[in-house]
Amino acid sequence: MAIKKFRLFLASGLEKEEQWLTEMSAKGLHMKKYKLGFYTFEEDPNKAFVYQIDFQRLATEDYMQLYEDAGWEHVNHSIHLFHYFRTEASNDSVTKIYSDYESVRESYKGMMRFYLILFALLLLSQLSGWLTWKGYALQIFTMALSVSVAILYIYMLIALKRKINFYKRN
């Protein structure tokens, strides 16, 4: 039986999302699919998995093979950028791919570039609203929504920058 749950994580919170998915799996709910904050789980109390999420723009066959050879099963992806992998929780010999600080930092830098481009496009898309401002209720609503999204982006970009700096120092 498929069980759906809604949960939002920012890109800067990949570790929290991995931890949550691993905890859900320990309770017998194993991620099958992800789309726009909705996770679909399959129930099996006899299994438990550890999850890993990787940001990868070009998920080639070699990339997928690297994970498979290391003992990770590809479960799903989000927007072809965030790839969800899992391995049996009892498999102690499997370690995280890209666990060295340099690789993790490069992954966060890639996320930062991607979200900076999206943020710039968001700001650019709102330019016409500012230039044609008349103070209509719909304009106020859309600008308030845009400002809220911009604040969320700024928060996430700051969090990503802190992670990059952390992995740079260590």
C-alpha positions in Angstrom: 0.0 0.0 0.0 1.3 3.4 -1.0 1.4 6.1 1.7 1.8 9.8 0.8 3.4 12.4 3.1 4.0 16.1 2.5 7.2 17.7 3.8 9.3 20.6 2.5 13.0 20.8 2.8 15.3 23.5 1.5 18.2 22.6 -0.7 20.5 23.6 2.2 18.9 21.0 4.4 19.8 17.8 2.4 21.2 16.2 5.6 17.9 16.7 7.4 16.0 15.3 4.5 18.3 12.2 4.4 17.9 11.8 8.1 14.1 12.0 7.9 13.9 9.5 5.1 16.2 7.1 7.0 14.0 7.5 10.1 10.8 6.9 8.1 12.5 3.7 6.7 13.3 2.5 10.2 9.6 2.7 10.9 8.9 0.6 7.8 8.1 3.3 5.3 10.4 3.4 2.3 10.5 6.2 -0.2 9.4 5.2 -3.7 8.7 8.6 -5.3 9.1 12.3 -4.7 7.3 15.2 -6.4 6.9 18.8 -5.2 7.1 18.1 -1.5 5.0 14.9 -1.7 6.8 11.7 -0.8 5.3 8.4 -1.7 6.3 5.5 0.5 5.8 1.8 0.3 5.3 0.0 3.6 7.5 -3.0 4.6 8.3 -3.4 8.3 10.9 -6.1 7.4 13.3 -3.7 5.7 15.2 -0.6 6.6 17.3 1.7 4.4 19.8 4.5 4.7 19.2 7.4 2.2 21.6 9.7 0.5 20.7 12.7 -1.7 23.1 14.1 -4.3 22.9 17.2 -6.4 24.0 16.4 -9.9 23.2 18.4 -13.1 24.4 15.7 -15.5 23.4 12.3 -14.2 25.1 10.2 -16.8 25.2 6.4 -16.9 28.7 6.5 -15.4 27.4 8.6 -12.5 24.6 6.1 -11.8 27.0 3.2 -12.2 29.4 4.8 -9.6 26.6 4.7 -7.0 25.5 1.2 -8.0 29.0 -0.2 -7.8 29.3 1.4 -4.3 26.1 -0.4 -3.2 23.5 2.4 -3.6 20.2 1.9 -5.4 18.8 4.9 -7.3 15.2 5.5 -6.0 14.1 8.7 -7.7 15.0 12.2 -8.6 13.6 15.7 -8.3 13.8 18.0 -11.3 16.6 15.8 -12.7 19.0 17.5 -10.2 18.5 16.0 -6.8 19.0 12.2 -6.9 17.7 10.0 -4.2 19.7 6.8 -3.4 19.3 4.1 -0.7 21.1 1.1 0.6 20.2 -1.5 3.2 20.6 -0.2 6.7 22.3 -3.5 7.7 25.0 -2.9 5.0 27.8 -1.5 7.2 30.4 -1.7 4.4 28.6 1.0 2.3 29.8 4.6 2.8 28.6 7.8 1.4 29.7 8.7 -2.1 31.3 12.2 -2.2 31.8 12.3 1.6 35.2 14.1 1.4 34.9 17.8 2.2 36.0 19.0 -1.2 33.3 17.0 -3.1 30.6 18.1 -0.7 31.7 21.7 -1.0 31.6 21.5 -4.8 28.1 20.0 -4.7 26.9 22.9 -2.5 28.6 25.4 -4.9 26.7 23.8 -7.8 23.5 24.2 -5.9 24.4 27.8 -5.1 25.0 28.6 -8.8 21.7 27.0 -9.8 19.6 28.8 -7.1 21.3 32.1 -7.9 20.2 31.8 -11.5 16.7 31.0 -10.4 16.7 34.0 -7.9 17.9 36.3 -10.7 15.1 35.1 -13.0 12.6 35.6 -10.2 13.8 39.2 -9.7 13.8 39.9 -13.4 10.3 38.5 -13.8 9.0 41.0 -11.2 10.6 44.0 -12.9 7.5 44.7 -15.0 5.4 44.7 -11.9 7.5 47.4 -10.3 7.7 49.5 -13.5 3.9 49.4 -14.0 3.0 49.8 -10.4 -0.5 51.2 -9.8 -1.2 49.8 -6.4 -4.0 47.4 -7.4 -4.9 44.7 -5.0 -3.7 42.0 -7.4 -0.3 43.8 -7.8 0.0 44.1 -4.0 -0.8 40.4 -3.6 1.7 39.2 -6.3 4.4 41.5 -5.0 3.9 40.3 -1.4 4.1 36.7 -2.6 7.2 37.5 -4.6 8.9 39.3 -1.7 8.1 36.2 0.5 9.7 33.9 -2.0 12.7 36.2 -2.4 13.2 36.2 1.4 13.0 32.4 1.4 15.6 32.3 -1.4 17.9 34.7 0.5 17.6 32.6 3.6 18.5 29.4 1.6 21.4 31.1 -0.3 22.8 32.3 3.1 22.5 28.8 4.4 24.2 27.3 1.3 27.0 29.9 1.6 27.6 29.0 5.3 27.8 25.3 4.3 30.3 26.1 1.5 32.4 28.1 4.0 32.2 25.3 6.6 33.5 22.7 4.1 36.2 25.2 2.9 37.6 25.7 6.4 37.7 22.0 7.3 
